[in-house]
Amino acid sequence: IIEVFTHEATGGQFDLDSSVDDLGKVNMDMVHTLTGPVFVEGAEPGDILAIELLEIEPADWAWMAIIPHVGLLTNDFDNTTTLKTFSLNNEQGYVDFNDDIRVPLKPFAGVMGVAPDTDQMLNTTPPRANGGNLDDPNLTVGTTVYFPVFVAGALFSIGDTHAVQGLGEVSGTAMEAPMRIVYRISAVKNGRTIEEVQYETNSYYATTGFAETIDEAARKATRFMVDHLVETRGLSREDAYMLCSIAGDLHIAEAVDEPHMLVTMHMRKSIFRDRDEK
């Protein structure tokens, strides 16, 4: 079990008193400053790394912005630059967006990932098979996230923490905040392999798919769920595919981290009868 502390998305360049003028001064080399990597003894390529999220506690402030050329509606807001900061109170469990709007906090880490098998320098903006900038607000306390291991020790890092975000993160930023996170980390050696990130809660199992289009990302998430149902539930591929059509729920997790978008499929666990109930 590991306790970590993370920066907000700019790596500590903003604070509660920051203004829109500070947006133009951001050192982009510090964006997505991550806490890690953590070397996991015994983790080898082909294994699965499990991260169980136990505690996530935001700091007492956050920011969000509209930045030119960033977001889903870049043509609509190309001439707009806006920065807002917010005071947070974890005991209250919500943030006042303005005097009339109150949004419940749902903190999570936008970036979680293991090291890819490459010696290239990679931009952290898009999600990849190793995880990275997933920006999925379902990756919060109570969720266990599974990563394919590509290098010895896995080398897990976490950061880009968000106090709250909607599915899609359409304006290009969430409510960005520093955080304290406690997670349990372990290498899983059970013969299963996964190609991309998967996760589960007490209520559902989820597969993810990244691609340059929503269509292809949705196909990948669906294909990975079919594979999961075949491997873990003993279904034929045909039955697994049909089950995805009646019980699988596709979600757009993020649509702005160019060039990749992330789609997930959730499968409710309540539909599966325990063997002793049959």
Phi, psi and omega in degrees: 000129188235136174253129180228160175236136185240154169280164165286180194300333183272003180074029176096013182274344179249159170214185185300332183265007181295152181236173181300332179296333181288341179299322181285353182255004186292129172278107186295340178293343181263353180293140185063038169299124187248156175261116185144192004275155175258124177273126182255110181299132178092346179284127183230157177307135184099341175284177173242134175262126180255128176241110178263118185276113187261317180217137174221117186232109179293157170289188187267017178205163179204167177219159167210163189210161163249123185237131179307139178071010179237130178118175183282331182249054184298324180292328181285331187236027185297334182257018184249131172228118185222138173229130176235139174244155187221142169273138181242149176223106184298327180293326178287322177081017178210168175231140175274108178292320168207193184294340185247355185233126180236125185244127178297140176286141174215075190288145178198168178264124178291327180245122169219134180188164174255170181286133173283160181275075180203155173255010178280152171277121184249139174291137183276358185298310184271153170287154178220186180297331181277003183104245180084224188279074184285322179051043180255112184292355176279352182272063185241188183305134181098351179263140171250125185252136183246130180239138170291140180267129183250337181224159179301133181086351178067312178062074184270135176228157184213148179171203183050053190278141185238132177287327175195147178203143172276160174300125180111325183048052197295330182277354177103340173228153169261195172274097190278129185209146169294156182209160167253130182228137173242127179221154174260131184238137180204152174267132181255122180236081182237014179089342177281150172229150175230149182271327181221179186296140171227163179204166179210156171236185175294339187261331186206162171249146185224141171247156179235154174217129176251149178192175180278350174228154176298321182301310183290323177298320178294321177298316181295314180300320179292315180299319179292328176290321175302313179301317181298316182293323177295315184288318189261337183245356177071020179281154168290160180297326180294314179293322179297318180296315180293323178296322177301328183285333182253342184230353179269138181243117177276137177230139170275106182286313176210147184230015189231357184269075186299144005270005186252144171247159182235127175240141178240155169240128177256135176238117183295132179286338185293344181281344183267122179279135173296150184301327182282356176267347185282000000 
